[in-house]
Amino acid sequence: MPEPAVSNITIEACHSLSDIPRETWDRLAGTDNPFLRYEFFEALETSRCTSEETGWKPCHLVFRLKGEIAGVAPAYLKSHSMGEYVFDWAWADAYRRYGLDYYPKLLIAIPFTPSQGPRLLLDPRLRDTLDALQAHDLLDTLAARLGAHSWHLLFPNTEDQQLLNHDKQLHRIGCQFHWRNRGYGCFEDFLGELTSRKRKSIRKERRQISEQSISFRRFHGREIPGHVLAAFYVFYQATYLKRGQRPYLTQQFFEQLREKMPDHLHVIMAVKDGEMIAGALFLKGKDTLYGRYWGCLEEYNHLHFETCYYQGIELAIELELQTFDAGAQGEHKLVRGFEPELTHSWHGVAHSGFREAIAEFTQEEAEQVLAYFDDAKTALPFRQNDGA
């Protein structure tokens, strides 16, 4: 009898991006999504942001079809759960209370980036060959081989969701808020779609920024001066230090983005009395603007909303992008015209008892998230909510 098709498919882990040919990665990942660029992961590794010392040991996946590389995926062997934005701290604590190890775990994700997108970068031949059960079995087998007690694939796009959708493994959903460009020519066009009360509220917030004598400057790619990037990094650090945490990323990482991915990079700085007081960094994809990092040293009324959201909306309109993804969480985005969107993750847990308990949790959580999602849609600030 012929061997099953999955026997032609193997999966292995590479502990350095340099073990994967750049041209192979580029062929499978493309260049449209900044978080999938070879240069993005290279910057993370060479700046030591993702390393065994930081708890992000590179463990990138390589899929082979009949011996030839037919797929890759960004992956890490994690010794903690920080910087992921799909929270499993309670799972890890339950393991600890029962005297079991939760870490290491295999994480298939973009570090520090809660944005949906492709995760399994597969050649069409491989994607057509794999089914959901085979994909999960391959990941289960690899996780066990690596000594990981579980695997977690975060924020996949629709195509990957279809491949992963199998009831053998655990599926979680979450909710984010994204802004949609409906052909707006300027910010006022967008405001014109909102109810009168919300429109007045946003105009008041923006007016209070100007009344504090705060203006904004935009910088792009290699045109970002060194002193501007250095100032931004100070603000970025402050966001974490205020919470008693160390920042995930180094200044070297941002400098490498400027040099290796200039077409994707935008920085907006808030200026008062000739001094930079806050900043936000954005990455541009083919049709999406991603607002990722921000910070300030002193608090000003509505400065966060203006720098991160309204300036981002203006930039997205100027760049003629369809979507503005301003990051995780933030119910306050809803009243500012950001629309709810479901996010997904899949999880493979080796321990049968915990897998059963976690399955019950994910089902209850999904019911709550779906109810919240439906309720959020009714609270959108558009004049005709049915169209939004």
GIGIKA-V550053 format. One record per residue. N is the residue number from 1. PHI is phi as a letter, one per 30 degrees, with the letter a starting at -180 (* if undefined). PSI is psi in radians with two decimals (* if undefined). OMEGA is omega in radians with two decimals (999 if undefined). Layout:
BEGIN
n = (N,N)
phi = (PHI,PHI)
psi = (PSI,PSI)
omega = (OMEGA,OMEGA)
END
This chain:
BEGIN
n = (1,2,3,4,5,6,7,8,9,10,11,12,13,14,15,16,17,18,19,20,21,22,23,24,25,26,27,28,29,30,31,32,33,34,35,36,37,38,39,40,41,42,43,44,45,46,47,48,49,50,51,52,53,54,55,56,57,58,59,60,61,62,63,64,65,66,67,68,69,70,71,72,73,74,75,76,77,78,79,80,81,82,83,84,85,86,87,88,89,90,91,92,93,94,95,96,97,98,99,100,101,102,103,104,105,106,107,108,109,110,111,112,113,114,115,116,117,118,119,120,121,122,123,124,125,126,127,128,129,130,131,132,133,134,135,136,137,138,139,140,141,142,143,144,145,146,147,148,149,150,151,152,153,154,155,156,157,158,159,160,161,162,163,164,165,166,167,168,169,170,171,172,173,174,175,176,177,178,179,180,181,182,183,184,185,186,187,188,189,190,191,192,193,194,195,196,197,198,199,200,201,202,203,204,205,206,207,208,209,210,211,212,213,214,215,216,217,218,219,220,221,222,223,224,225,226,227,228,229,230,231,232,233,234,235,236,237,238,239,240,241,242,243,244,245,246,247,248,249,250,251,252,253,254,255,256,257,258,259,260,261,262,263,264,265,266,267,268,269,270,271,272,273,274,275,276,277,278,279,280,281,282,283,284,285,286,287,288,289,290,291,292,293,294,295,296,297,298,299,300,301,302,303,304,305,306,307,308,309,310,311,312,313,314,315,316,317,318,319,320,321,322,323,324,325,326,327,328,329,330,331,332,333,334,335,336,337,338,339,340,341,342,343,344,345,346,347,348,349,350,351,352,353,354,355,356,357,358,359,360,361,362,363,364,365,366,367,368,369,370,371,372,373,374,375,376,377,378,379,380,381,382,383,384,385,386,387,388)
phi = (*,d,d,d,e,d,d,d,c,b,b,b,c,c,c,a,d,d,d,c,e,e,d,d,d,d,d,d,c,i,b,d,c,d,d,c,d,e,d,d,d,d,d,d,d,d,d,i,d,c,a,d,d,c,i,b,d,e,b,d,d,b,c,b,c,h,i,c,d,b,a,b,a,d,a,b,c,c,c,a,b,d,i,c,i,b,d,b,e,d,d,d,d,d,e,e,d,c,i,c,d,c,c,d,b,c,c,c,a,c,e,h,b,d,c,d,l,d,b,c,c,c,d,e,d,d,d,d,d,d,b,d,d,d,d,d,d,d,d,e,d,d,e,d,d,d,i,d,c,a,b,b,c,c,h,d,d,e,d,d,e,d,d,d,d,b,d,d,c,c,c,c,b,b,b,b,b,b,c,c,c,c,i,d,c,a,d,d,d,d,e,d,d,c,d,e,d,d,d,d,d,d,d,d,e,d,d,d,d,d,d,c,i,c,b,b,b,c,b,b,h,d,d,d,d,e,d,d,d,d,d,e,d,d,d,e,e,d,e,d,d,d,c,i,c,d,d,d,c,c,d,d,d,d,d,d,e,d,d,c,b,d,d,c,c,b,b,c,c,d,b,b,h,i,c,d,c,a,a,b,c,b,b,c,c,d,b,b,c,c,c,c,b,a,a,a,c,b,c,b,e,i,d,d,d,d,d,d,c,d,d,d,d,d,d,d,d,d,d,h,c,d,b,b,c,c,j,d,h,j,d,d,d,e,d,c,j,d,c,d,b,d,c,b,a,b,b,c,c,d,d,d,d,d,d,d,d,d,d,d,d,d,d,d,d,d,d,d,d,d,d,d,d,d,d,d,d,d,c,d,d,d,d,b,d,d,d,d)
psi = (2.51,2.60,2.64,2.72,-0.57,-0.38,-0.34,-0.12,2.24,2.84,2.43,2.92,2.38,2.28,0.21,2.41,-0.52,-0.25,-0.18,2.18,2.31,-0.74,-0.55,-0.80,-0.81,-0.67,-0.67,-0.57,-0.44,-2.99,0.11,-0.63,2.05,-0.52,-0.09,-0.03,2.44,-0.69,-0.56,-0.85,-0.59,-0.74,-0.69,-0.72,-0.79,-0.43,0.00,0.36,-0.62,1.86,2.94,-0.57,-0.59,0.02,0.19,1.22,2.06,2.38,0.84,2.45,2.45,2.09,2.39,2.39,1.97,0.70,-0.23,2.51,2.13,0.15,2.64,2.87,2.38,2.24,2.73,2.54,1.98,2.48,0.16,-3.06,0.37,2.60,0.41,-0.62,0.13,1.86,2.18,0.45,-0.67,-0.63,-0.82,-0.68,-0.66,-0.74,-0.81,-0.75,-0.42,0.17,0.43,2.69,2.24,-0.59,2.66,2.76,2.66,2.08,2.16,1.77,2.97,2.10,2.33,0.47,1.72,0.93,2.36,2.57,3.12,2.46,-0.71,1.79,1.53,2.48,2.47,-0.59,-0.72,-0.74,-0.64,-0.43,-0.70,2.55,3.07,-0.76,-0.75,-0.73,-0.79,-0.71,-0.71,-0.76,-0.68,-0.80,-0.76,-0.76,-0.78,-0.70,-0.56,-0.08,0.28,2.55,-0.13,2.88,2.68,2.17,2.02,2.44,0.85,2.74,-3.12,-0.72,-0.75,-0.61,-0.71,-0.65,-0.61,-0.24,1.60,2.37,-0.02,-0.55,3.08,2.26,2.19,2.62,2.68,-3.05,2.25,-3.13,2.12,2.55,2.41,2.34,1.95,0.91,0.46,2.42,-0.33,3.04,-0.66,-0.58,-0.74,-0.81,-0.57,-0.30,-0.14,2.84,2.75,-0.73,-0.76,-0.65,-0.79,-0.66,-0.77,-0.73,-0.66,-0.77,-0.78,-0.63,-0.66,-0.48,-0.85,-0.57,-0.36,0.18,0.66,2.25,3.10,2.51,2.45,2.50,2.56,2.31,-2.37,-0.15,-0.05,1.96,2.70,-0.69,-0.50,-0.77,-0.65,-0.73,-0.74,-0.74,-0.61,-0.79,-0.75,-0.81,-0.70,-0.60,-0.68,-0.71,-0.54,-0.46,0.16,0.43,2.76,2.49,2.56,-0.60,2.66,2.86,-0.58,-0.65,-0.84,-0.63,-0.64,-0.63,-0.75,-0.67,-0.64,-0.34,0.84,-0.58,-0.31,-0.27,2.28,2.43,2.33,2.16,2.37,2.36,2.35,2.23,0.68,0.00,2.45,2.24,-0.23,2.84,2.73,2.50,2.37,2.59,2.37,2.26,-2.93,-0.77,0.17,2.42,2.26,2.06,2.00,-0.86,2.50,2.83,2.82,2.84,-0.62,2.67,2.36,2.59,2.16,0.23,-0.68,-0.82,-0.77,-0.86,-0.77,-0.58,-1.02,-0.72,-0.62,-0.71,-0.79,-0.71,-0.73,-0.71,-0.78,-0.68,-0.01,0.75,2.63,-0.47,2.53,1.93,1.86,0.26,-3.09,2.87,-2.92,1.22,-0.41,-0.31,-0.48,-0.82,-0.09,0.32,0.15,2.28,2.53,2.50,2.34,2.46,2.86,2.72,2.66,2.56,2.30,2.06,2.17,-0.68,2.07,-0.70,-0.80,-0.58,-0.70,-0.74,-0.71,-0.60,-0.72,-0.71,-0.82,-0.58,-0.79,-0.72,-0.73,-0.71,-0.71,-0.73,-0.74,-0.67,-0.73,-0.74,-0.81,-0.69,-0.67,-0.65,-0.53,-0.23,0.12,2.56,0.22,2.64,-0.69,1.61,-0.44,-0.59,-0.43,*)
omega = (3.11,3.10,3.10,-3.05,-3.08,3.13,3.08,-3.08,3.06,3.13,3.13,-3.11,3.07,-3.06,3.01,3.11,-3.11,3.10,3.14,3.14,-3.12,-3.10,3.09,3.11,-3.12,3.13,-3.07,-3.06,-3.03,-3.08,-3.05,-3.07,-3.07,-3.08,3.08,-3.12,3.05,-3.11,3.14,-3.14,3.08,3.11,3.10,-3.07,-3.09,3.06,3.10,3.03,3.04,-3.11,3.10,-3.13,-3.14,-3.12,3.11,-3.14,3.14,-3.09,-2.98,-3.05,3.04,3.08,3.08,3.05,-3.08,3.05,-3.11,3.14,-3.12,3.13,3.04,3.07,3.07,-3.07,-3.07,2.98,-2.98,3.05,3.08,-3.10,-3.12,3.05,-3.05,3.08,2.87,-2.82,3.11,-3.14,-3.12,3.10,3.14,3.14,3.11,3.07,-3.11,-3.11,3.09,3.08,-3.12,3.10,3.03,3.12,0.08,3.05,3.12,-3.11,3.08,-2.96,2.98,-3.08,3.01,-2.99,-3.12,-3.12,3.13,3.10,3.10,3.06,3.08,-3.04,-2.95,2.96,-3.13,3.13,-3.14,-3.14,3.11,-3.11,-3.08,2.88,-3.01,-3.11,3.12,3.14,3.13,3.14,3.11,-3.13,3.08,-3.09,-3.13,3.13,3.12,-3.14,-3.14,-3.09,3.11,-3.12,3.13,2.98,-3.03,3.12,-2.93,2.99,3.08,3.07,-3.05,-3.10,3.10,3.09,3.12,3.13,-3.06,-2.96,3.12,-3.03,3.09,-3.07,-2.99,-3.09,3.09,3.03,3.08,-3.11,3.02,3.13,-3.11,3.09,-3.12,3.10,-3.14,3.09,-3.11,3.08,3.14,-3.12,-3.14,3.06,3.09,-3.14,-3.13,3.11,-3.08,3.04,-3.09,-3.09,-3.14,3.12,3.12,-3.12,-3.13,3.10,3.12,3.12,-3.11,3.13,3.14,3.04,-3.13,3.11,3.05,3.12,3.10,3.06,-3.04,3.07,-3.14,3.11,-3.04,2.97,-3.10,3.10,3.09,-3.11,3.14,-3.11,3.08,3.13,3.10,3.10,3.10,-3.09,3.06,3.12,3.13,3.12,-3.07,3.13,-3.13,-3.09,3.09,3.12,3.12,-3.13,3.02,3.12,-3.14,-2.97,-3.12,3.08,3.10,3.11,-3.13,3.10,3.11,3.05,-3.13,-3.08,-2.99,-3.11,-3.01,-3.09,-3.11,-2.85,3.05,3.06,3.06,-3.11,3.03,-3.05,3.08,-3.14,3.09,-3.11,3.06,-3.07,-3.13,3.13,3.09,-3.14,-3.10,3.03,-3.08,2.99,-3.09,-3.12,-3.07,2.97,-3.13,3.03,-2.94,-2.95,-3.12,3.04,3.07,3.12,3.11,-3.11,3.05,-3.11,3.02,-3.11,-3.14,-3.13,-3.09,-3.05,-3.02,-3.01,-3.05,3.07,3.09,3.09,3.12,3.14,3.12,3.11,-3.13,-3.12,3.13,3.09,-3.03,-3.02,3.01,3.11,-3.04,3.05,-3.04,3.03,3.01,3.06,3.11,3.10,-3.03,-3.09,3.10,3.01,3.06,-2.99,-3.11,3.09,-3.14,3.02,-3.01,2.96,3.10,-3.01,3.04,-3.09,-3.03,-3.06,-3.02,-3.13,3.11,3.12,3.13,3.14,-3.14,3.10,3.10,3.13,-3.09,3.11,3.11,3.13,-3.13,3.13,3.13,-3.12,-3.14,3.10,3.10,3.14,3.14,3.13,-3.12,-3.13,-3.13,-3.08,-3.14,-3.00,-3.10,-3.10,3.07,-2.99,-3.08,-3.14,-3.13,999)
END
